Amino acid sequence: MSPTELAKPGRGEIWWIQFPTDTPGKKRPGVIVSLDVRNTNLRATTVLAVPLSTSVHKLGPFHLLLPSGETGLREDSVVWADNITTIHREQLVTPVEGHRRLTTTRICTLADLVRRAMGCL
C-alpha cells in the first residue's frame, strides 16, 4: 500500500483495528488519539490508538467507561488507557459504522489516565 493509500483517521474516531497484543487476525474497536496533523501526514505511517472492550464489569483504575449513547456503539465500552499503542495505518481496517467521535475533553481525560498508568501524577 502506498503512503497516499493509507487510511487517514480523525482524532477521536473509533476504528476496527488489528492490535498487536491481540490474537492474530482478530480485530477490535479502538479510539484514535493522535493529533490529526499526524493522522493525515503522508510521511507518518503510524497513529496512536487505545483499544476498547465491552467487558465493562472489569473496570480498572486506568480504564474509562464510555456509555453507548456517547459513542454510538451498540454496547457500553471501556477504553484501556494503560494499553495505548502505536498502530501502523495499514492495521486500521475500517471506521466502526455509526460511531460518534470522542470529544477533545474525553480524549484529554484518557490522556490523564495514561499519565497515571505511567506513574506521572
OpenMM code with the backbone's topology and positions (N, CA, C; nanometers):
from openmm import Vec3, app, unit

residues = "MET SER PRO THR GLU LEU ALA LYS PRO GLY ARG GLY GLU ILE TRP TRP ILE GLN PHE PRO THR ASP THR PRO GLY LYS LYS ARG PRO GLY VAL ILE VAL SER LEU ASP VAL ARG ASN THR ASN LEU ARG ALA THR THR VAL LEU ALA VAL PRO LEU SER THR SER VAL HIS LYS LEU GLY PRO PHE HIS LEU LEU LEU PRO SER GLY GLU THR GLY LEU ARG GLU ASP SER VAL VAL TRP ALA ASP ASN ILE THR THR ILE HIS ARG GLU GLN LEU VAL THR PRO VAL GLU GLY HIS ARG ARG LEU THR THR THR ARG ILE CYS THR LEU ALA ASP LEU VAL ARG ARG ALA MET GLY CYS LEU".split()
positions = [
    Vec3(0.0855, -0.1178, 0.0000),
    Vec3(0.0000, 0.0000, 0.0000),
    Vec3(0.0898, 0.1238, 0.0000),
    Vec3(0.0642, 0.2141, -0.0902),
    Vec3(0.1454, 0.3352, -0.0973),
    Vec3(0.1030, 0.4335, 0.0104),
    Vec3(0.1899, 0.5294, 0.0482),
    Vec3(0.1557, 0.6266, 0.1517),
    Vec3(0.0282, 0.7041, 0.1210),
    Vec3(-0.0028, 0.7282, -0.0070),
    Vec3(-0.1233, 0.8029, -0.0402),
    Vec3(-0.2496, 0.7193, -0.0209),
    Vec3(-0.2347, 0.5854, -0.0131),
    Vec3(-0.3491, 0.4965, 0.0051),
    Vec3(-0.3760, 0.4635, 0.1515),
    Vec3(-0.2872, 0.5037, 0.2422),
    Vec3(-0.3047, 0.4710, 0.3830),
    Vec3(-0.4274, 0.5411, 0.4395),
    Vec3(-0.4931, 0.4759, 0.5337),
    Vec3(-0.6096, 0.5335, 0.5996),
    Vec3(-0.5717, 0.6638, 0.6682),
    Vec3(-0.6643, 0.7564, 0.6699),
    Vec3(-0.6425, 0.8859, 0.7344),
    Vec3(-0.7517, 0.9069, 0.8390),
    Vec3(-0.7392, 0.8413, 0.9531),
    Vec3(-0.8422, 0.8525, 1.0560),
    Vec3(-0.8386, 0.9887, 1.1249),
    Vec3(-0.9491, 1.0265, 1.1827),
    Vec3(-0.9564, 1.1507, 1.2585),
    Vec3(-0.9409, 1.1239, 1.4074),
    Vec3(-0.8854, 1.2198, 1.4766),
    Vec3(-0.8706, 1.2085, 1.6218),
    Vec3(-1.0082, 1.1900, 1.6850),
    Vec3(-1.0200, 1.0912, 1.7728),
    Vec3(-1.1458, 1.0636, 1.8399),
    Vec3(-1.2341, 0.9647, 1.7677),
    Vec3(-1.1976, 0.9270, 1.6433),
    Vec3(-1.2770, 0.8282, 1.5703),
    Vec3(-1.2525, 0.6888, 1.6255),
    Vec3(-1.3527, 0.6036, 1.6096),
    Vec3(-1.3435, 0.4646, 1.6531),
    Vec3(-1.3319, 0.3779, 1.5281),
    Vec3(-1.2241, 0.3023, 1.5199),
    Vec3(-1.1949, 0.2176, 1.4044),
    Vec3(-1.1833, 0.0719, 1.4468),
    Vec3(-1.2096, -0.0189, 1.3539),
    Vec3(-1.1735, -0.1587, 1.3725),
    Vec3(-1.0236, -0.1668, 1.3470),
    Vec3(-0.9513, -0.2250, 1.4433),
    Vec3(-0.8053, -0.2262, 1.4380),
    Vec3(-0.7534, -0.3654, 1.4718),
    Vec3(-0.6471, -0.4052, 1.4067),
    Vec3(-0.5758, -0.5272, 1.4429),
    Vec3(-0.4641, -0.4872, 1.5385),
    Vec3(-0.4907, -0.4943, 1.6688),
    Vec3(-0.3907, -0.4559, 1.7686),
    Vec3(-0.2848, -0.5646, 1.7807),
    Vec3(-0.1584, -0.5254, 1.7963),
    Vec3(-0.0507, -0.6253, 1.8043),
    Vec3(-0.0597, -0.7160, 1.9268),
    Vec3(-0.1306, -0.6743, 2.0312),
    Vec3(-0.1413, -0.7557, 2.1516),
    Vec3(-0.2559, -0.8571, 2.1449),
    Vec3(-0.3371, -0.8496, 2.0411),
    Vec3(-0.4489, -0.9430, 2.0252),
    Vec3(-0.4068, -1.0655, 1.9449),
    Vec3(-0.4928, -1.1658, 1.9456),
    Vec3(-0.4723, -1.2860, 1.8659),
    Vec3(-0.4599, -1.2470, 1.7183),
    Vec3(-0.3656, -1.3057, 1.6456),
    Vec3(-0.3525, -1.2726, 1.5031),
    Vec3(-0.4858, -1.2879, 1.4290),
    Vec3(-0.5176, -1.1885, 1.3481),
    Vec3(-0.6411, -1.1901, 1.2712),
    Vec3(-0.7608, -1.1303, 1.3428),
    Vec3(-0.7495, -1.1133, 1.4739),
    Vec3(-0.8598, -1.0555, 1.5498),
    Vec3(-0.8589, -0.9038, 1.5327),
    Vec3(-0.9759, -0.8474, 1.5221),
    Vec3(-0.9858, -0.7019, 1.5193),
    Vec3(-1.0815, -0.6584, 1.6286),
    Vec3(-1.0536, -0.5427, 1.6839),
    Vec3(-1.1384, -0.4875, 1.7891),
    Vec3(-1.1490, -0.3377, 1.7668),
    Vec3(-1.2532, -0.2751, 1.8219),
    Vec3(-1.2616, -0.1303, 1.8078),
    Vec3(-1.1546, -0.0618, 1.8926),
    Vec3(-1.1066, 0.0484, 1.8421),
    Vec3(-1.0090, 0.1295, 1.9135),
    Vec3(-1.0304, 0.2763, 1.8806),
    Vec3(-0.9918, 0.3613, 1.9745),
    Vec3(-1.0050, 0.5056, 1.9573),
    Vec3(-0.8727, 0.5621, 1.9075),
    Vec3(-0.8790, 0.6415, 1.8035),
    Vec3(-0.7601, 0.7110, 1.7527),
    Vec3(-0.7398, 0.8344, 1.8406),
    Vec3(-0.6209, 0.8465, 1.9024),
    Vec3(-0.5964, 0.9571, 1.9948),
    Vec3(-0.4854, 1.0513, 1.9493),
    Vec3(-0.4146, 1.0160, 1.8431),
    Vec3(-0.3097, 1.1057, 1.7945),
    Vec3(-0.3725, 1.2258, 1.7247),
    Vec3(-0.2946, 1.3327, 1.7167),
    Vec3(-0.3424, 1.4562, 1.6540),
    Vec3(-0.3650, 1.4353, 1.5046),
    Vec3(-0.4636, 1.5073, 1.4500),
    Vec3(-0.4939, 1.4946, 1.3071),
    Vec3(-0.3764, 1.5323, 1.2184),
    Vec3(-0.2914, 1.6228, 1.2641),
    Vec3(-0.1752, 1.6595, 1.1841),
    Vec3(-0.0867, 1.5368, 1.1607),
    Vec3(-0.0812, 1.4469, 1.2553),
    Vec3(-0.0066, 1.3217, 1.2384),
    Vec3(-0.0885, 1.2215, 1.1576),
    Vec3(-0.2177, 1.2120, 1.1868),
    Vec3(-0.3028, 1.1119, 1.1229),
    Vec3(-0.3146, 1.1301, 0.9725),
    Vec3(-0.3025, 1.2527, 0.9250),
    Vec3(-0.3203, 1.2800, 0.7821),
    Vec3(-0.1891, 1.3069, 0.7095),
    Vec3(-0.0791, 1.3084, 0.7821),
    Vec3(0.0512, 1.3350, 0.7211),
    Vec3(0.0942, 1.2131, 0.6390),
    Vec3(0.1227, 1.2335, 0.5126),
    Vec3(0.1603, 1.1226, 0.4244),
    Vec3(0.2895, 1.0538, 0.4680),
    Vec3(0.3757, 1.1256, 0.5394),
    Vec3(0.5028, 1.0667, 0.5838),
    Vec3(0.4887, 0.9891, 0.7136),
    Vec3(0.3812, 1.0115, 0.7872),
    Vec3(0.3584, 0.9398, 0.9127),
    Vec3(0.2786, 0.8128, 0.8819),
    Vec3(0.3405, 0.7000, 0.9030),
    Vec3(0.2737, 0.5731, 0.8707),
    Vec3(0.2081, 0.5091, 0.9926),
    Vec3(0.2109, 0.5793, 1.1059),
    Vec3(0.1517, 0.5254, 1.2283),
    Vec3(0.0586, 0.6278, 1.2926),
    Vec3(-0.0292, 0.5770, 1.3784),
    Vec3(-0.1169, 0.6606, 1.4610),
    Vec3(-0.1133, 0.6044, 1.6028),
    Vec3(-0.1596, 0.6836, 1.6985),
    Vec3(-0.1743, 0.6353, 1.8357),
    Vec3(-0.3183, 0.5920, 1.8555),
    Vec3(-0.3374, 0.4758, 1.9154),
    Vec3(-0.4717, 0.4232, 1.9357),
    Vec3(-0.4801, 0.3542, 2.0715),
    Vec3(-0.6030, 0.3482, 2.1226),
    Vec3(-0.6298, 0.2821, 2.2504),
    Vec3(-0.7448, 0.1841, 2.2268),
    Vec3(-0.7279, 0.0564, 2.2688),
    Vec3(-0.8325, -0.0424, 2.2441),
    Vec3(-0.9561, -0.0223, 2.3322),
    Vec3(-1.0690, -0.0673, 2.2787),
    Vec3(-1.1950, -0.0688, 2.3527),
    Vec3(-1.2321, -0.2124, 2.3843),
    Vec3(-1.3098, -0.2292, 2.4887),
    Vec3(-1.3619, -0.3595, 2.5275),
    Vec3(-1.5049, -0.3425, 2.5755),
    Vec3(-1.5856, -0.4466, 2.5598),
    Vec3(-1.7208, -0.4438, 2.6153),
    Vec3(-1.7247, -0.5091, 2.7533),
    Vec3(-1.6104, -0.5459, 2.8066),
    Vec3(-1.6035, -0.6050, 2.9410),
    Vec3(-1.6086, -0.4943, 3.0456),
    Vec3(-1.7238, -0.4294, 3.0544),
    Vec3(-1.7376, -0.3149, 3.1447),
    Vec3(-1.7371, -0.3574, 3.2912),
    Vec3(-1.7574, -0.4844, 3.3184),
    Vec3(-1.7535, -0.5335, 3.4564),
    Vec3(-1.6102, -0.5485, 3.5088),
    Vec3(-1.5117, -0.5284, 3.4222),
    Vec3(-1.3709, -0.5408, 3.4609),
    Vec3(-1.3022, -0.4050, 3.4665),
    Vec3(-1.3711, -0.3028, 3.5132),
    Vec3(-1.3127, -0.1688, 3.5193),
    Vec3(-1.1922, -0.1657, 3.6123),
    Vec3(-1.0838, -0.1094, 3.5651),
    Vec3(-0.9645, -0.0928, 3.6456),
    Vec3(-0.9352, 0.0547, 3.6660),
    Vec3(-0.8317, 0.0859, 3.7417),
    Vec3(-0.8021, 0.2265, 3.7735),
    Vec3(-0.7604, 0.3102, 3.6530),
    Vec3(-0.7212, 0.2450, 3.5431),
    Vec3(-0.6769, 0.3185, 3.4247),
    Vec3(-0.7714, 0.2976, 3.3068),
    Vec3(-0.8955, 0.2629, 3.3382),
    Vec3(-0.9965, 0.2386, 3.2359),
    Vec3(-1.1023, 0.3479, 3.2418),
    Vec3(-1.1557, 0.3831, 3.1260),
    Vec3(-1.2568, 0.4877, 3.1157),
    Vec3(-1.3826, 0.4277, 3.0541),
    Vec3(-1.4930, 0.4369, 3.1254),
    Vec3(-1.6211, 0.3860, 3.0764),
    Vec3(-1.6782, 0.4836, 2.9741),
    Vec3(-1.7169, 0.4311, 2.8603),
    Vec3(-1.7794, 0.5104, 2.7544),
    Vec3(-1.9194, 0.4549, 2.7297),
    Vec3(-2.0227, 0.5254, 2.7741),
    Vec3(-2.1595, 0.4779, 2.7510),
    Vec3(-2.1916, 0.4715, 2.6017),
    Vec3(-2.2755, 0.3766, 2.5638),
    Vec3(-2.3106, 0.3598, 2.4227),
    Vec3(-2.3733, 0.4864, 2.3647),
    Vec3(-2.4458, 0.5619, 2.4441),
    Vec3(-2.5056, 0.6862, 2.3963),
    Vec3(-2.4027, 0.7908, 2.3573),
    Vec3(-2.2855, 0.7826, 2.4159),
    Vec3(-2.1778, 0.8768, 2.3835),
    Vec3(-2.1028, 0.8362, 2.2576),
    Vec3(-2.0839, 0.7058, 2.2398),
    Vec3(-2.0014, 0.6569, 2.1284),
    Vec3(-2.0817, 0.6194, 2.0040),
    Vec3(-2.2112, 0.5921, 2.0215),
    Vec3(-2.2911, 0.5433, 1.9100),
    Vec3(-2.2749, 0.3939, 1.8881),
    Vec3(-2.1958, 0.3268, 1.9720),
    Vec3(-2.1790, 0.1823, 1.9609),
    Vec3(-2.2996, 0.1117, 2.0227),
    Vec3(-2.3177, -0.0153, 1.9923),
    Vec3(-2.4334, -0.0903, 2.0428),
    Vec3(-2.4284, -0.1142, 2.1928),
    Vec3(-2.3079, -0.1209, 2.2490),
    Vec3(-2.2921, -0.1519, 2.3912),
    Vec3(-2.2014, -0.0483, 2.4571),
    Vec3(-2.2141, -0.0383, 2.5907),
    Vec3(-2.1172, 0.0413, 2.6664),
    Vec3(-1.9792, -0.0207, 2.6449),
    Vec3(-1.8772, 0.0621, 2.6497),
    Vec3(-1.7406, 0.0149, 2.6267),
    Vec3(-1.6469, 0.0718, 2.7320),
    Vec3(-1.5332, 0.0079, 2.7440),
    Vec3(-1.4260, 0.0546, 2.8311),
    Vec3(-1.3052, 0.0791, 2.7424),
    Vec3(-1.2434, 0.1944, 2.7594),
    Vec3(-1.1197, 0.2238, 2.6872),
    Vec3(-1.0049, 0.2038, 2.7865),
    Vec3(-0.9029, 0.1305, 2.7445),
    Vec3(-0.7934, 0.0891, 2.8313),
    Vec3(-0.6761, 0.1855, 2.8182),
    Vec3(-0.6698, 0.2863, 2.9033),
    Vec3(-0.5632, 0.3867, 2.8956),
    Vec3(-0.4254, 0.3262, 2.9197),
    Vec3(-0.4192, 0.2147, 2.9902),
    Vec3(-0.2904, 0.1506, 3.0174),
    Vec3(-0.2451, 0.0625, 2.9015),
    Vec3(-0.3140, 0.0718, 2.7878),
    Vec3(-0.2783, -0.0088, 2.6715),
    Vec3(-0.2689, 0.0764, 2.5447),
    Vec3(-0.2319, 0.2035, 2.5594),
    Vec3(-0.2132, 0.2903, 2.4429),
    Vec3(-0.0992, 0.2339, 2.3589),
    Vec3(-0.1130, 0.2392, 2.2281),
    Vec3(-0.0112, 0.1798, 2.1427),
    Vec3(0.0007, 0.2540, 2.0098),
    Vec3(0.1123, 0.2324, 1.9454),
    Vec3(0.1341, 0.2847, 1.8112),
    Vec3(0.0877, 0.1793, 1.7117),
    Vec3(0.0067, 0.2227, 1.6165),
    Vec3(-0.0511, 0.1322, 1.5175),
    Vec3(-0.0060, 0.1764, 1.3782),
    Vec3(0.0412, 0.0824, 1.2987),
    Vec3(0.0673, 0.1133, 1.1583),
    Vec3(-0.0670, 0.1362, 1.0909),
    Vec3(-0.0748, 0.2355, 1.0078),
    Vec3(-0.2034, 0.2708, 0.9475),
    Vec3(-0.2621, 0.1578, 0.8638),
    Vec3(-0.1791, 0.0667, 0.8141),
    Vec3(-0.2371, -0.0460, 0.7399),
    Vec3(-0.3072, -0.1457, 0.8329),
    Vec3(-0.2884, -0.1330, 0.9656),
    Vec3(-0.3606, -0.2172, 1.0619),
    Vec3(-0.5007, -0.1627, 1.0901),
    Vec3(-0.5307, -0.0430, 1.0411),
    Vec3(-0.6647, 0.0125, 1.0540),
    Vec3(-0.7519, -0.0531, 0.9481),
    Vec3(-0.8585, -0.1169, 0.9917),
    Vec3(-0.9432, -0.1903, 0.8982),
    Vec3(-1.0460, -0.0957, 0.8360),
    Vec3(-1.1414, -0.0508, 0.9155),
    Vec3(-1.2440, 0.0443, 0.8713),
    Vec3(-1.2950, 0.1193, 0.9933),
    Vec3(-1.3537, 0.2372, 0.9721),
    Vec3(-1.4199, 0.3023, 1.0860),
    Vec3(-1.5377, 0.2153, 1.1321),
    Vec3(-1.5655, 0.2168, 1.2614),
    Vec3(-1.6807, 0.1441, 1.3138),
    Vec3(-1.8061, 0.2177, 1.2670),
    Vec3(-1.8949, 0.1455, 1.2015),
    Vec3(-2.0149, 0.2061, 1.1460),
    Vec3(-2.1025, 0.2654, 1.2562),
    Vec3(-2.1481, 0.3881, 1.2350),
    Vec3(-2.2407, 0.4529, 1.3275),
    Vec3(-2.1770, 0.5112, 1.4527),
    Vec3(-2.0436, 0.5089, 1.4621),
    Vec3(-1.9792, 0.5617, 1.5827),
    Vec3(-1.9888, 0.7144, 1.5871),
    Vec3(-1.9744, 0.7667, 1.7082),
    Vec3(-1.9616, 0.9111, 1.7268),
    Vec3(-1.8195, 0.9389, 1.7728),
    Vec3(-1.7616, 1.0432, 1.7192),
    Vec3(-1.6243, 1.0810, 1.7536),
    Vec3(-1.6184, 1.1254, 1.8998),
    Vec3(-1.5164, 1.0799, 1.9727),
    Vec3(-1.4963, 1.1260, 2.1096),
    Vec3(-1.4534, 1.2716, 2.1086),
    Vec3(-1.4979, 1.3457, 2.2069),
    Vec3(-1.4640, 1.4873, 2.2170),
    Vec3(-1.3200, 1.5031, 2.2653),
    Vec3(-1.2661, 1.6211, 2.2421),
    Vec3(-1.1316, 1.6525, 2.2916),
    Vec3(-1.1270, 1.6394, 2.4431),
    Vec3(-1.2341, 1.6802, 2.5122),
    Vec3(-1.2394, 1.6680, 2.6584),
    Vec3(-1.2231, 1.5227, 2.7010),
    Vec3(-1.2935, 1.4296, 2.6329),
    Vec3(-1.2829, 1.2873, 2.6684),
    Vec3(-1.1437, 1.2334, 2.6370),
    Vec3(-1.0859, 1.2766, 2.5259),
    Vec3(-0.9512, 1.2302, 2.4911),
    Vec3(-0.8509, 1.2809, 2.5941),
    Vec3(-0.8686, 1.4032, 2.6413),
    Vec3(-0.7780, 1.4567, 2.7441),
    Vec3(-0.7972, 1.3853, 2.8775),
    Vec3(-0.9194, 1.3443, 2.9098),
    Vec3(-0.9430, 1.2612, 3.0287),
    Vec3(-0.8676, 1.1301, 3.0147),
    Vec3(-0.8728, 1.0724, 2.8960),
    Vec3(-0.7991, 0.9499, 2.8672),
    Vec3(-0.6487, 0.9725, 2.8804),
    Vec3(-0.5997, 1.0868, 2.8325),
    Vec3(-0.4574, 1.1192, 2.8439),
    Vec3(-0.4152, 1.1294, 2.9899),
    Vec3(-0.5012, 1.1844, 3.0750),
    Vec3(-0.4718, 1.1907, 3.2181),
    Vec3(-0.4583, 1.0498, 3.2759),
    Vec3(-0.5438, 0.9581, 3.2309),
    Vec3(-0.5340, 0.8182, 3.2779),
    Vec3(-0.4050, 0.7526, 3.2282),
    Vec3(-0.3626, 0.7852, 3.1074),
    Vec3(-0.2357, 0.7328, 3.0550),
    Vec3(-0.1215, 0.7812, 3.1441),
    Vec3(-0.1225, 0.9081, 3.1802),
    Vec3(-0.0176, 0.9638, 3.2694),
    Vec3(-0.0171, 0.8893, 3.4025),
    Vec3(-0.1358, 0.8634, 3.4588),
    Vec3(-0.1444, 0.7902, 3.5858),
    Vec3(-0.0923, 0.6484, 3.5704),
    Vec3(-0.1241, 0.5850, 3.4566),
    Vec3(-0.0767, 0.4476, 3.4322),
    Vec3(0.0765, 0.4433, 3.4242),
    Vec3(0.1370, 0.5557, 3.3842),
    Vec3(0.2825, 0.5637, 3.3749),
    Vec3(0.3454, 0.6112, 3.5058),
    Vec3(0.2627, 0.6412, 3.6060),
    Vec3(0.3157, 0.6874, 3.7327),
    Vec3(0.3524, 0.8349, 3.7327),
    Vec3(0.2996, 0.9111, 3.6384),
    Vec3(0.3274, 1.0550, 3.6266),
    Vec3(0.2064, 1.1315, 3.6767),
    Vec3(0.1926, 1.1419, 3.8047),
    Vec3(0.0732, 1.2025, 3.8617),
    Vec3(0.0767, 1.3514, 3.8596),
] * unit.nanometer
topology = app.Topology()
chain = topology.addChain("A")
for resn in residues:
    res = topology.addResidue(resn, chain)
    for name in ("N", "CA", "C"):
        topology.addAtom(name, app.Element.getBySymbol(name[0]), res)
